[in-house]
Every structure is written in C-alpha cells, then in structure tokens.
Amino acid sequence: MRKLSPQVCCNLAIWSAFLFVGDSRGEESNEWTQLFNGRDLEGWTPKFRGHELGENYLNTFRVEDGMLKVSYDQYDTFDDKYGHLFYREPFSHYEVRAEYRVVGSQVAGGPEWAQRNNGLMIHSQLPKSMRRDQKFPVSLELQLLGGDGSRSRTTGNLCTPGTHVVINGKLDTRHCIDSSSATFHGDQWVTARAEVHGNGVIRHFINGQLVLEYSQPQLDETDPDVEQLIAKGQKLLDRGWIAVQAESHPFEFRKIELRPLPER
C-alpha cells in the first residue's frame, strides 16, 4: 500500500489554532499497514504527565517478545503518571485495529476506575501541544476494559476528554459511553477496531461485532485543555493522532494496524 503524505489543512484559521497540521488520504484497500513493527518504538513518541514529550517514564512503554507492552515493574507507585504513546502522523478517514490483552496487576496508587483499563485515542491533538501536566490529550478514546472475573464490564466504550459526540441525532455530553460488547475476563486476546470517517460516522467493533456508533466529534469548549488550543466557535474535529494509553494497569498489544478509507 502506498505511504500517505501529509497535506496542509484547508482551513488554516481553525487547524493552525488547534495545531492539526496534516491529513492522510488514500484509495480504499484491503491491505493493513502495521503501525507497530514488533521490534522497537520507532515511529512512536511517549508523553507522560509531568514530563517532557519524548521521555519514556520508567520504561513504561517497551517492546518485548515481539509485543508492545505497557509495564509498571519499575514503579513504586503510580503517582498520576498518565501516559500516552503517539504514532508519528495524523489521520482522518481510516480504520485502526489492535489486538490486546490485559495482564498482571495494577500498580500501587492507580485509581480504582483504571483497573484493567487502557485505550486507543483517535482524533487526538498534536502531541507537542499538550501541557506538561495534562493528564489526557483532547481526543476520542476507544476504551479497552477487561472484566474483573465476575461482573459484566463492556469494552470498546467511548470516553471523551475535551470532546463531545452526536448519538442518535443528539449531542451527548457524557464523559464515558458504554458499548454493547461482551465482557472479556482473564488474559485472553481481544481485537478492537475503529472505523473513522473524519467528522462523520465513527464505529467501534470488538472481535468483528459492531458495539458503538456516533458522529460529529467536536470540541468541548468548557474544557480547560481545549481553551488553550482553539478559539470559541471552531469546534469540529475531522482528523488527529492515534495514541496508546498507560493508565496504571499492564497491557500487551501484539498488533496495531491501519488502512485508509475513501472520503465520502
């Protein structure tokens, strides 16, 4: 598949303010491009709360046994060191697919809600535009949750740091919106996929099953992180960066891949 070249956004007033500076477009293809090479973190850049862009705090993100791992074996306590690992370029119309599993135990000091919790961020802000102490990038999160061994706990949910979406024709301002997925206990491998059509429809799939659909992602102008990025009245999101989270529980990814979709 042809490598996609970034293009300058047509609306400079909006996107230069928001620091979105590229796009990725291509013809529809059945081929997937691997974003993670299975050897190292080439093409990916970490950002941890309280640290500069590019610092891989306590070697949290690492490659071992051909897998991308989110690890906490060098931590004494979590200390709110929320982390994100960003891919090198933004995308607009595409599918992203990841095979993941939950492993081990949560590091001491991690919040209760973050047990067996990770995510793939899409339509994220430019990594270098994040504040040093910012916990999460302004983005849409395809949330990845593991079951606790007994209770129902869906995965493929949507969380919205600094954003809102439209569901069934109405603006939905909830921070986290549950999907209709099954619960996956233990350390089994699960495949999560997002189908992204710019500012149009976005769909979440778990193991091939559609579990959530929404559209018109937009900025929450009341969020303090958004206020530093964009002037009021410039709200719609149609592109952004992809990132893997680190929220205090170990995860493993054996595949992260992408293929472009045609613009409609």
C-alpha positions as CSV (number, residue, x, y, z in Angstrom):
1,M,0.0,0.0,0.0
2,R,1.2,3.5,-0.9
3,K,2.5,5.5,2.1
4,L,0.3,8.5,2.7
5,S,1.8,12.0,2.6
6,P,0.6,14.8,5.0
7,Q,-1.2,17.8,3.4
8,V,-1.8,21.2,4.7
9,C,-5.3,21.7,6.1
10,C,-7.5,23.8,4.0
11,N,-8.9,25.8,6.9
12,L,-5.8,27.4,8.4
13,A,-7.7,29.6,10.8
14,I,-9.2,26.6,12.5
15,W,-6.5,23.9,12.2
16,S,-3.4,26.0,12.8
17,A,-5.1,27.2,16.0
18,F,-5.7,23.6,17.0
19,L,-2.3,22.6,15.7
20,F,-3.6,19.9,13.4
21,V,-1.2,20.2,10.5
22,G,-1.8,17.1,8.3
23,D,-4.1,14.6,6.8
24,S,-3.8,11.1,5.4
25,R,-5.8,10.0,2.4
26,G,-5.8,7.1,0.1
27,E,-7.8,4.7,-2.0
28,E,-9.9,2.0,-0.4
29,S,-7.7,-1.0,0.2
30,N,-8.0,-4.4,1.8
31,E,-4.4,-4.2,3.0
32,W,-3.4,-3.2,6.5
33,T,-0.3,-1.3,7.3
34,Q,1.4,-2.2,10.6
35,L,2.0,0.8,12.8
36,F,4.0,-1.2,15.4
37,N,7.0,-3.0,13.9
38,G,7.3,-5.7,16.7
39,R,11.0,-4.7,17.4
40,D,11.1,-1.2,18.9
41,L,9.2,2.0,19.4
42,E,10.2,3.5,16.0
43,G,7.5,5.9,14.8
44,W,6.0,6.4,18.3
45,T,6.6,9.1,20.8
46,P,5.6,9.0,24.5
47,K,4.1,11.8,26.6
48,F,3.7,11.4,30.4
49,R,2.0,13.8,32.8
50,G,4.7,16.0,34.4
51,H,7.3,15.1,31.8
52,E,8.5,16.4,28.5
53,L,7.4,14.9,25.2
54,G,9.6,12.0,24.3
55,E,10.5,10.9,27.8
56,N,9.5,7.3,28.3
57,Y,9.0,7.5,32.1
58,L,10.4,4.4,33.9
59,N,10.4,2.5,30.6
60,T,6.6,2.1,30.8
61,F,6.2,1.6,27.0
62,R,8.5,-1.1,25.7
63,V,8.9,-3.9,23.2
64,E,9.4,-7.4,24.4
65,D,8.7,-10.8,22.8
66,G,7.5,-9.0,19.7
67,M,4.8,-7.2,21.6
68,L,4.2,-3.6,22.6
69,K,3.9,-3.6,26.4
70,V,2.6,-1.2,28.9
71,S,4.6,-2.2,32.0
72,Y,4.9,-1.0,35.6
73,D,7.6,-3.2,37.1
74,Q,9.9,-0.2,37.7
75,Y,7.3,1.8,39.6
76,D,6.8,2.1,43.4
77,T,3.6,3.9,43.0
78,F,1.6,5.3,40.0
79,D,1.7,9.0,41.2
80,D,-0.8,10.1,38.5
81,K,1.8,9.5,35.7
82,Y,-0.8,9.1,33.0
83,G,1.0,8.3,29.7
84,H,0.2,8.2,26.0
85,L,2.3,6.8,23.1
86,F,1.6,8.7,19.9
87,Y,2.0,7.5,16.3
88,R,4.0,9.9,14.2
89,E,1.4,11.3,11.8
90,P,-2.3,12.2,11.9
91,F,-5.1,10.5,10.0
92,S,-8.7,11.4,9.0
93,H,-10.5,8.6,7.1
94,Y,-9.3,5.2,8.2
95,E,-9.7,2.0,10.2
96,V,-7.4,1.2,13.1
97,R,-7.3,-2.3,14.6
98,A,-5.4,-3.6,17.7
99,E,-5.1,-7.0,19.3
100,Y,-4.7,-6.6,23.0
101,R,-4.9,-8.4,26.3
102,V,-4.9,-7.4,30.0
103,V,-2.1,-8.9,32.1
104,G,-0.8,-8.8,35.7
105,S,-1.9,-6.5,38.5
106,Q,-2.5,-2.8,38.7
107,V,0.4,-0.8,40.1
108,A,0.0,0.6,43.6
109,G,-1.6,4.1,43.7
110,G,-3.6,3.6,40.5
111,P,-7.2,4.8,40.6
112,E,-9.9,2.1,41.1
113,W,-11.6,3.0,37.7
114,A,-8.3,2.3,35.9
115,Q,-8.1,-1.3,36.9
116,R,-7.8,-3.5,33.7
117,N,-8.3,-0.2,31.7
118,N,-6.5,1.2,28.7
119,G,-7.5,2.8,25.4
120,L,-6.7,3.8,21.9
121,M,-7.0,7.6,21.4
122,I,-8.2,8.8,18.0
123,H,-8.6,12.3,16.6
124,S,-6.1,13.4,19.3
125,Q,-4.5,16.8,19.5
126,L,-0.9,17.3,18.3
127,P,1.3,15.7,21.0
128,K,3.6,18.6,21.4
129,S,0.6,20.9,22.1
130,M,-0.2,19.1,25.4
131,R,0.6,20.9,28.6
132,R,3.3,19.4,30.7
133,D,0.8,18.4,33.5
134,Q,-2.0,17.5,31.2
135,K,-3.5,14.0,32.0
136,F,-5.1,13.2,28.7
137,P,-4.9,14.5,25.2
138,V,-8.0,16.2,23.8
139,S,-9.3,13.2,21.8
140,L,-11.8,10.4,21.4
141,E,-10.9,7.2,23.4
142,L,-11.8,3.7,22.2
143,Q,-11.7,2.4,25.7
144,L,-10.3,-1.1,26.3
145,L,-11.6,-2.8,29.5
146,G,-11.0,-6.2,30.9
147,G,-13.6,-8.0,33.1
148,D,-12.9,-8.4,36.8
149,G,-13.7,-12.1,36.8
150,S,-17.3,-11.9,37.9
151,R,-19.2,-8.7,36.9
152,S,-20.3,-7.5,33.4
153,R,-17.9,-4.9,32.1
154,T,-18.1,-3.9,28.4
155,T,-15.1,-2.9,26.3
156,G,-15.0,-0.8,23.1
157,N,-16.6,2.0,25.0
158,L,-16.1,5.7,24.2
159,C,-14.5,8.3,26.6
160,T,-14.3,11.9,25.6
161,P,-11.5,14.0,27.1
162,G,-12.2,17.5,25.9
163,T,-14.8,16.4,23.3
164,H,-18.4,15.6,22.7
165,V,-20.2,13.5,20.0
166,V,-23.6,13.1,18.5
167,I,-25.6,9.9,19.1
168,N,-29.0,9.2,17.5
169,G,-29.1,12.8,16.3
170,K,-28.5,14.4,19.7
171,L,-25.4,15.9,21.3
172,D,-24.2,13.5,24.0
173,T,-22.0,15.2,26.7
174,R,-21.3,12.1,28.9
175,H,-17.7,11.5,29.5
176,C,-17.9,7.8,29.1
177,I,-20.5,6.0,27.0
178,D,-20.8,2.2,27.3
179,S,-20.8,-0.1,24.2
180,S,-22.9,-3.2,23.7
181,S,-19.9,-5.6,23.8
182,A,-19.5,-8.8,25.8
183,T,-17.2,-9.0,28.8
184,F,-13.8,-10.4,28.5
185,H,-12.3,-11.8,31.7
186,G,-8.7,-13.0,32.2
187,D,-5.8,-12.5,29.8
188,Q,-7.5,-13.6,26.5
189,W,-6.7,-11.7,23.3
190,V,-9.3,-9.3,22.1
191,T,-9.5,-7.4,18.8
192,A,-10.7,-3.8,18.9
193,R,-11.3,-1.8,15.7
194,A,-12.4,1.8,15.0
195,E,-13.9,2.8,11.6
196,V,-13.3,6.5,11.3
197,H,-14.9,8.8,8.7
198,G,-13.4,12.2,9.5
199,N,-16.1,14.3,11.1
200,G,-18.8,11.8,10.0
201,V,-19.7,8.4,11.4
202,I,-17.3,6.6,13.7
203,R,-17.9,3.0,14.7
204,H,-16.3,0.7,17.3
205,F,-16.0,-3.0,16.7
206,I,-15.0,-5.8,19.2
207,N,-14.0,-9.1,17.7
208,G,-15.7,-8.1,14.5
209,Q,-19.0,-7.1,16.1
210,L,-20.3,-3.5,15.9
211,V,-20.7,-2.3,19.5
212,L,-21.0,1.5,19.3
213,E,-21.7,4.2,16.7
214,Y,-21.5,8.0,16.9
215,S,-20.8,11.0,14.7
216,Q,-19.8,14.7,14.5
217,P,-16.9,14.7,17.1
218,Q,-16.4,18.2,18.4
219,L,-14.5,20.1,21.0
220,D,-16.0,20.8,24.4
221,E,-15.3,24.5,24.7
222,T,-15.8,24.3,28.5
223,D,-12.8,22.1,28.9
224,P,-9.7,24.0,30.1
225,D,-7.4,22.0,27.8
226,V,-9.5,22.9,24.8
227,E,-9.4,26.6,25.7
228,Q,-5.7,26.6,25.3
229,L,-5.9,25.1,21.8
230,I,-8.7,26.8,19.9
231,A,-10.8,29.9,19.8
232,K,-14.5,29.6,20.6
233,G,-16.8,28.7,17.7
234,Q,-14.2,26.4,16.0
235,K,-15.4,23.1,17.2
236,L,-15.5,20.2,14.7
237,L,-12.8,17.5,14.6
238,D,-12.1,15.6,11.4
239,R,-8.6,14.3,12.0
240,G,-5.9,13.7,14.6
241,W,-3.3,11.5,16.0
242,I,-3.6,7.9,17.3
243,A,-2.2,7.0,20.7
244,V,-2.0,4.1,23.2
245,Q,-2.7,4.8,26.8
246,A,-0.9,3.9,30.1
247,E,-3.3,4.3,33.0
248,S,-1.7,2.1,35.7
249,H,-2.6,-1.4,34.6
250,P,-0.3,-3.6,32.5
251,F,-1.4,-4.3,28.9
252,E,0.1,-6.0,25.9
253,F,-0.5,-5.4,22.2
254,R,0.6,-7.9,19.6
255,K,-0.7,-5.9,16.6
256,I,-1.6,-2.3,15.8
257,E,-2.5,-1.7,12.2
258,L,-4.3,0.8,9.9
259,R,-5.8,1.1,6.5
260,P,-7.1,4.2,4.7
261,L,-10.8,4.7,3.8
262,P,-12.1,6.8,1.0
263,E,-13.6,10.2,1.8
264,R,-17.3,10.3,1.3
